[in-house]
Every structure is written in C-alpha cells, then in structure tokens.
Amino acid sequence: MFGFNRTTLKFCDLKGKVAIVTGAAKGMGKAHALKLSGAGAKVVVSDIDVAGIGVVVEEIKKARGEAISVKCDTSKKSEIDNLVAETLKKFGKIDILVNNAGIYPFKPFLEMAEADFAKVIDINLKGYFLMAQACAKAMQKNQLDEKGQRGSIINIASVAAIIGFAGLTHYCASKGGVVAMSKAIALELAPLGIRINTIDPGAIDTPGASNSSMTDEQRKAMLAPIPMKRQGTAEEIANAVLFLASGESSYMTGSSVVVDGGWVVG
Ligand SMILES: NC(=O)c1ccc[n+]([C@@H]2O[C@H](COP(=O)([O-])OP(=O)(O)OC[C@H]3O[C@@H](n4cnc5c(N)ncnc54)[C@H](O)[C@@H]3O)[C@@H](O)[C@H]2O)c1
C-alpha cells in the first residue's frame, strides 16, 4: 500500500557501500568503523597503529562484517595514495570517507614552536584535504545512487572550531580550518553528487582524551560548562557519522553538526 516493504526498511542502510575511516585503531575512529560495518558497509580500517587496526578488523570479521586494514599516516601524500589504491584494488570503489585521524598535544602558546604548529596542521588539516581530494576523485567515477549521490565525506572537526582552548592554538586553527575548508569543498562537489559535512564533537571519552597532557585542573574546567555534565561516548559521535554517511542525510552538504551535550549553546 505504501510502496515499500515495512519488514525490510532499514534506517541508514549502507549495504553495498565502501567506507574508509582514518585514525581507526582506537577511540572515535574505531567506533565509526564498527558502526559503519554494522550498517552493512565494507570498511577500510586505517591508522599509523598497525596492530590496532588489525584488532579492529578481527572484531568486524567476528561480527560477520567485511573489512581490511591499511596502514596510513595521513600527513603523507604517498601513504594516502597507497590507501586509496589498496581500497580500489580490494573493493573497486569508495563511497564514504571519514576523516578522523587527529592529534591534540597541549602546549602553551608562548612555548609553541613552529614545528609543533606545523605537525598539528599537517595531520589535522592538510591530511583531511589530501584524503578528501584523493577520495573525491575516486567517488566521481561512482554511479549516481537512487538519491542522486556518488559519495559522502565526513570530516571530524571539534567544538574547538567554535570556541577557543588555552594550550591548543594549533589545534583550534586546524579544526576551524577543517570547517571552513569543508564549506568551500562542498560548493565544488555538490554538482558532482558528492557531499561533505563536518561533525564538531565536544568532550568525548577516548584513549586520546584520557592520555592527553591536560592537567586535572584543565579537565575540570573543560567539563564545568557542559550542560549535560558528562563526556560523550565515541558511539554518540559514530551515530552522527552513520547518519551523514547514509542517504538519510541526502540534502545536507557543507553543514557542521555539533554533538557536545549542549556545551557551545551555553
Ligand atoms: N576526544 C575528544 O574529546 C575529541 C573532541 C573533539 C574532536 N576530537 C577529534 O576526533 C578525532 C579522534 O579523536 P580521539 O579522541 O578518538 O583520538 P585518539 O587519540 O583516541 O585516536 C586517534 C587515532 O588517530 C591515530 N593517528 C594519529 N596520528 C595519525 C596520523 N598521522 N595518521 C593516521 N592516524 C593517526 C592514532 O594512532 C589513534 O589511533 C580527532 O580528529 C580529534 O581531534 C576529539
């Protein structure tokens, strides 16, 4: 009567899609890889941590998903080219890219060396640019799907693109850059049927966040203004990734989705 079979209708179905997730050995990247696989995507699990991505691939395979691991330092173009080539060799196409690999080493502004700044920009901003460009070139060759789409790129930025953080000058610059860059790319990719959106996570409980060089005082100060009075989980960000990766978000491009327990509206 409604033209679809209610029993087979699935929200955010990614069956037949191929996804690359960077920085996927742990933390949020791992959660994104597991979430996309759970929705039916074939996943390329990538990171500089070779042992870590092997574990994630095993986890996906145990749950009857399909995945491969490819080592890639996203600050190096040669390794990005290899990641894209390996993905195309194994799965024949790329539908989804989650740019997630990022670092956030605390350093006071007056002590921040040129090399400290350059390292964060190379991984958090230049790496996202190179990955998005390499994957968009591959996505261009995809057939249009039923929603007129060829691909979806999700850039993990941060609330640091919106509010300043002491000790994170380089990081705030990189994440603000990711949001601005994604808007510009969205304009050029929309006519090609490729969408690009960012997610701005707030304070999320990940290995990186608990090992960061933040002092207890800095951590307390960070949580105090969050209306929900807790850190978010990696899965709460992965849910937003899944939505943006799927056809359910087919009219969204150039957007920033804030997932932060209400932090930035306060
Ligand atoms: N945790 C938070 O509170 C928070 C908040 C907002 C945004 N973010 C962003 O979310 C993303 C993931 O953060 P997380 O907390 O899960 O981090 P994490 O440190 O727990 O994990 C990051 C992963 O990225 C990998 N990585 C680091 N440098 C890399 C490189 N050059 N190439 C490829 N992989 C590399 C690491 O090996 C690690 O497995 C980052 O972009 C981060 O800036 C985190």
The ligand as an ORCA input file, in Angstrom:
! r2SCAN-3c Opt
* xyz 0 1
  N      38.230     13.044     22.250
  C      37.687     14.272     22.181
  O      37.224     14.835     23.195
  C      37.575     14.971     20.848
  C      36.753     16.092     20.758
  C      36.582     16.742     19.551
  C      37.228     16.256     18.418
  N      38.037     15.174     18.521
  C      38.667     14.701     17.270
  O      38.211     13.389     16.987
  C      39.222     12.662     16.301
  C      39.527     11.368     17.065
  O      39.911     11.703     18.381
  P      40.086     10.607     19.537
  O      39.882     11.313     20.819
  O      39.315      9.389     19.207
  O      41.670     10.326     19.397
  P      42.561      9.067     19.856
  O      43.892      9.651     20.183
  O      41.872      8.252     20.885
  O      42.687      8.230     18.498
  C      43.237      8.856     17.371
  C      43.792      7.817     16.418
  O      44.401      8.533     15.335
  C      45.622      7.909     15.029
  N      46.544      8.846     14.386
  C      47.282      9.831     14.972
  N      48.044     10.436     14.047
  C      47.775      9.838     12.858
  C      48.244     10.023     11.539
  N      49.185     10.941     11.235
  N      47.743      9.242     10.555
  C      46.811      8.307     10.833
  N      46.344      8.069     12.071
  C      46.822      8.827     13.076
  C      46.147      7.389     16.351
  O      47.102      6.336     16.151
  C      44.875      6.931     17.036
  O      44.595      5.564     16.773
  C      40.412     13.616     16.183
  O      40.375     14.258     14.930
  C      40.170     14.609     17.308
  O      40.769     15.850     17.059
  C      38.245     14.524     19.696
*
